[in-house]
Amino acid sequence: MKEVWEFYKSGVWVKSFLIVSIGVFIAVCFILYLLIITSRSRNIKKERRTIEYEIITEKIIFALIFQETTIAETKEDIDFKRLINNTLFRQVMTKSIINLHKNYEGIYAKRLEQFYKKSGLIKDSFKKLRSSKWEIKCKGITELAEMNITKVFDSIITISKAQNKTLKITALNACIKLAGVKGIVHLTEHSYPIDDWTQVNIINAFKKHDIGDTEGVEFLLESQNTTVVTLGLKLIRELKLTQKMPFVAHLADTTPNAVLKYEAQHVLQTLRA
């Protein structure tokens, strides 16, 4: 005990502690430096490969769309066969196809949709749809909806009941794109409130996708969920659906809810103006 006390008084332990601390600090800094360098090097390599894959993808898709290359011939392309199992290449190609599809219609859009399916890229989107991470699930929903994969409609409706607001909005937008009004009629049975932000996004989706057939919007006015009824009234007003005025008038005459009565009367005034 005396020896320990003498060692403590001598101050040698302070020097030892400082030496060890400095050594640990230097080692940690060196490890962090190596991690940063490795991460940066990996990112630079990924960026270079991404640029390379974008060039290859553009060449393949250009030939597919404008040079009337068949999908079978495209799948035999040397670069395509070499890279199709590469995860990054598939991501780059999917992104390119989705972006192009947004800007093309008719036969060009159909060829992109067919290639998306037959190349197997659709499988990646289905995998994202099943992900437990909401942001990845959103990406899968957006891709499948953009490429008009209607068979996922029921699955997306189920997802639209999620509590995550971003996921809910993404799913509802996809439902609207795939099926128009049928994509939101299920909301009549929705038990949770639909907040203003979600309602705004639904209305914008109708405007964005230019949904011509609005048959069934009036069903929203029959919901027991007041926020769903409010959504129906907003859609009728914003889309100027004058043919729905009898349903709005019926709601104004029969609802015991003072707020809904006022909103319905306001919609009628707006449509008559």
Secondary structure as GFF3:
##gff-version 3
##sequence-region A 1 273
A	DSSP	alpha_helix	2	10	.	.	.	ID=ss1
A	DSSP	alpha_helix	12	66	.	.	.	ID=ss2
A	DSSP	alpha_helix	71	75	.	.	.	ID=ss3
A	DSSP	alpha_helix	78	83	.	.	.	ID=ss4
A	DSSP	alpha_helix	87	103	.	.	.	ID=ss5
A	DSSP	alpha_helix	106	118	.	.	.	ID=ss6
A	DSSP	alpha_helix	121	129	.	.	.	ID=ss7
A	DSSP	alpha_helix	134	146	.	.	.	ID=ss8
A	DSSP	three_ten_helix	150	152	.	.	.	ID=ss9
A	DSSP	alpha_helix	153	159	.	.	.	ID=ss10
A	DSSP	alpha_helix	165	179	.	.	.	ID=ss11
A	DSSP	three_ten_helix	180	183	.	.	.	ID=ss12
A	DSSP	three_ten_helix	185	189	.	.	.	ID=ss13
A	DSSP	alpha_helix	196	208	.	.	.	ID=ss14
A	DSSP	three_ten_helix	217	222	.	.	.	ID=ss15
A	DSSP	alpha_helix	226	238	.	.	.	ID=ss16
A	DSSP	three_ten_helix	242	244	.	.	.	ID=ss17
A	DSSP	alpha_helix	245	254	.	.	.	ID=ss18
A	DSSP	alpha_helix	258	272	.	.	.	ID=ss19
###
